[in-house]
């Protein structure tokens, strides 16, 4: 089976009320493990290249690893997704390379650090949607800034993330703005801000409703029930893995991720794509 578009998989997920993991891959070992698990579970899979992975391994290496996986497992539907494109040029290059889905992250300016305006985000995302849909490629957009509701700061991961202190409104996607954003852009999926962030250090204690706003997912889904929602920064940061890493020489401080039961709750309310990166790195370590 050739690569499929993100929209194809998420439409099926919505029809049958399930969510799909989207794995940020960095190397051969991760790609093989993901495909072996997908084969065992008879599940489609989304594999994506983050900005950090593209810098580390190089886009051609990642692309050929994923294409090799498609060749070895022709019965498994696979989406090859470019994660967090900071500009239309990044997305266009990914499309030319054969990616079946791209993310235009216009929540920040092209520097990947400065929060943008709604107008900038909508305009730049719409331009990518128009180009991508013309060649059958899906587009994920983002509204709101990823970051901590505990500290009020944006994330810092792979050189990407809002700098400085952010307002509560910036850290939580507004349901009405989400509806208008989808109307203006025509995105196939929308990443929303609910208090999650990339990397291992998401929460200093087990998250509560004050620091992980699952209730906001419910509000957004109620407003735009036909839009596929995306949770970024959704690794669970298994406590046993942290114990083992520190036992054998690691120095990771106490940290917590997104509980699986909260991810399940999100899936009940329109989340169809769940991004996972840190858990793969912890497992590899």
C-alpha positions in Angstrom: 0.0 0.0 0.0 1.3 3.5 -0.8 1.4 6.3 1.7 -2.1 7.6 2.6 -3.1 11.1 3.6 -3.8 12.1 7.1 -7.3 13.1 6.3 -8.1 9.5 5.2 -7.0 8.0 8.5 -8.6 10.7 10.7 -11.9 10.4 8.9 -11.9 6.7 9.6 -10.9 7.3 13.2 -13.8 9.7 13.6 -16.3 7.4 12.0 -15.3 4.6 14.4 -14.5 6.8 17.5 -10.9 6.1 18.0 -7.6 8.0 18.1 -4.3 7.4 16.4 -0.8 7.8 17.8 1.5 10.0 15.7 5.1 9.0 16.4 8.0 11.4 15.9 10.8 9.1 14.6 14.5 9.7 14.7 16.1 6.4 13.6 15.8 2.9 12.2 15.2 1.2 15.6 12.2 3.4 16.3 10.6 2.9 12.9 11.0 -0.9 13.0 9.5 -1.1 16.5 6.5 1.1 15.5 5.8 -1.0 12.4 6.2 -4.3 14.3 3.7 -3.0 16.9 1.3 -1.7 14.2 1.5 -5.1 12.4 0.7 -7.0 15.7 -2.2 -4.7 16.4 -3.4 -4.6 12.8 -3.4 -0.8 13.1 -2.7 2.1 10.7 0.1 4.4 11.9 1.3 8.0 11.5 5.0 8.6 11.5 6.3 12.1 11.5 9.5 14.1 11.3 9.9 16.9 13.9 12.1 19.9 13.4 14.7 18.3 15.7 14.6 14.9 13.9 14.9 16.6 10.6 18.0 18.4 11.9 19.4 15.3 13.6 18.9 12.7 10.9 18.2 14.8 7.9 15.0 14.7 6.0 16.2 12.3 3.3 17.1 9.7 5.9 13.8 10.0 7.7 11.9 9.9 4.4 13.6 6.7 3.1 13.2 5.0 6.5 9.5 5.5 6.4 9.3 4.6 2.7 11.2 1.4 3.5 8.6 0.6 6.2 5.8 1.0 3.7 7.6 -1.4 1.4 8.1 -4.0 4.1 4.6 -3.7 5.5 2.4 -3.1 2.4 -0.8 -4.0 4.2 -0.5 -1.2 6.8 -1.8 2.2 6.0 1.0 4.8 6.8 0.9 8.5 6.9 4.3 10.3 6.5 3.8 13.6 8.2 6.0 16.7 8.5 5.6 18.1 12.0 5.8 21.8 12.9 6.6 23.6 9.7 7.6 27.1 10.6 6.9 28.5 7.1 5.2 27.6 3.8 8.7 26.9 2.3 9.2 24.0 4.9 5.9 22.5 4.0 6.4 22.9 0.2 9.8 21.1 0.5 8.2 18.3 2.4 5.5 17.9 -0.2 8.1 17.8 -3.0 9.9 15.1 -1.0 6.8 12.9 -0.9 5.3 13.6 2.5 1.5 12.8 2.5 0.7 15.3 5.2 2.3 18.5 6.5 1.8 20.8 9.5 1.9 24.5 9.1 2.5 25.9 12.5 1.5 29.5 12.2 0.9 29.9 15.9 4.5 31.3 16.0 6.2 33.5 13.4 8.8 32.0 11.1 11.5 32.3 13.7 9.7 29.6 15.7 9.9 31.8 18.9 7.5 34.7 18.6 3.8 34.2 19.1 1.9 35.4 16.0 -1.5 37.1 15.5 -4.6 35.2 14.6 -4.6 37.0 11.2 -1.0 35.9 10.4 -1.7 32.3 11.5 -4.9 32.1 9.4 -3.4 33.6 6.3 -0.2 31.6 6.3 -2.0 28.4 7.1 -4.6 29.0 4.4 -1.9 29.5 1.8 -0.4 26.1 2.7 -3.8 24.4 2.6 -4.5 25.7 -0.9 -1.2 24.4 -2.2 -1.4 21.1 -0.4 -4.9 20.2 -1.2 -4.2 20.8 -4.9 -1.9 17.8 -4.8 -3.8 15.6 -2.4 -1.7 16.4 0.7 -3.4 16.9 4.1 -2.7 19.9 6.4 -2.6 20.2 10.2 -2.8 23.7 11.7 -2.2 25.0 15.2 -4.1 27.6 17.2 -2.7 28.7 20.6 0.8 28.3 22.0 2.1 25.1 23.6 3.4 25.7 27.1 2.9 25.3 30.8 -0.2 26.5 32.7 1.9 26.0 35.8 4.7 28.4 34.9 3.1 30.5 32.2 6.1 29.9 29.9 6.2 28.5 26.5 8.0 25.3 25.8 11.7 24.9 24.7 12.2 21.9 22.6 14.3 21.4 19.4 14.9 25.1 19.2 11.1 25.6 18.8 8.8 27.4 21.2 7.4 30.7 22.3 9.8 32.8 24.3 8.9 34.7 27.5 5.8 34.6 29.7 2.6 33.9 28.0 -0.9 34.9 29.0 -3.5 32.3 30.0 -5.4 33.1 26.8 -2.3 32.3 24.7 -1.9 29.0 26.4 -5.5 27.9 25.9 -7.2 27.7 22.5 -10.4 29.7 22.4 -13.4 27.6 21.0 -14.8 30.5 19.0 -11.4 31.4 17.5 -11.0 27.7 16.7 -14.2 27.7 14.8 -13.3 30.8 12.8 -9.8 29.5 12.1 -11.1 26.2 10.7 -13.7 28.2 8.6 -11.0 30.5 7.2 -8.3 27.9 6.5 -10.0 24.6 5.7 -7.4 22.6 7.7 -7.8 18.8 7.9 -6.8 18.7 11.5 -6.3 21.3 14.3 -3.7 21.1 17.1 -5.0 22.9 20.1 -3.3 24.3 23.3 -4.5 22.8 26.5 -1.4 23.0 28.8 0.7 20.4 27.2 4.3 20.9 25.9 7.0 19.0 24.1 9.8 17.3 25.9 10.1 15.3 29.2 9.4 18.2 31.6 5.7 18.8 31.1 4.4 18.9 34.7 6.2 19.2 38.1 3.4 17.1 39.7 0.6 14.8 38.5 -1.5 17.2 36.3 -4.9 18.3 37.4 -7.6 20.3 35.6 -5.8 23.5 36.5 -2.7 22.4 34.6 -4.1 20.1 31.9 -7.3 21.5 30.5 -9.1 18.5 29.1 -12.3 20.4 29.7 -11.2 22.9 26.9 -11.1 19.9 24.4 -14.7 19.2 25.2 -15.7 22.9 24.7 -13.8 23.1 21.3 -15.3 19.7 20.1 -18.8 20.9 21.1 -18.2 24.0 18.9 -16.6 22.3 15.9 -17.7 18.6 16.2 -16.6 17.8 12.6 -13.0 18.9 13.0 -10.3 16.4 13.8 -8.4 17.7 16.9 -4.8 17.0 17.7 -3.0 16.8 21.1 0.7 17.7 21.0 3.2 16.9 23.7 1.2 13.8 24.8 3.9 11.4 26.0 3.0 9.9 29.4 6.6 9.9 30.8 6.4 6.5 32.5 7.7 6.7 36.1 9.3 3.3 35.9 11.4 4.4 32.9 12.5 7.4 34.9 13.5 5.2 37.8 15.5 2.9 35.6 17.3 5.7 33.7 18.3 7.4 37.0 19.3 4.1 38.5 21.8 3.5 35.7 23.4 7.0 35.7 20.7 9.4 34.5 20.0 12.6 36.3 16.4 13.3 35.4 14.5 15.3 38.0 10.9 14.5 39.0 8.6 15.1 36.1 5.2 13.9 34.9 3.5 13.5 31.5 0.0 13.3 30.2 -1.9 10.4 31.9 -3.3 7.8 29.5 -6.8 8.1 31.0 -6.8 11.9 30.0 -5.8 11.0 26.5 -8.7 8.6 26.4 -11.0 11.3 27.6 -9.7 13.6 24.8 -10.4 10.9 22.2 -14.0 10.7 23.5 -14.3 14.4 22.5 -12.8 14.7 19.1 -9.1 14.1 19.5 -8.1 11.9 16.6 -4.3 12.4 16.5 -2.0 12.1 19.6 1.6 13.1 19.2 4.2 11.1 21.0 8.0 11.7 21.0 9.5 11.8 24.5 8.2 8.3 25.4 10.1 6.9 22.4 13.3 8.6 23.5 12.9 7.4 27.1 12.3 3.8 25.9 15.3 4.0 23.7 17.5 5.3 26.5 
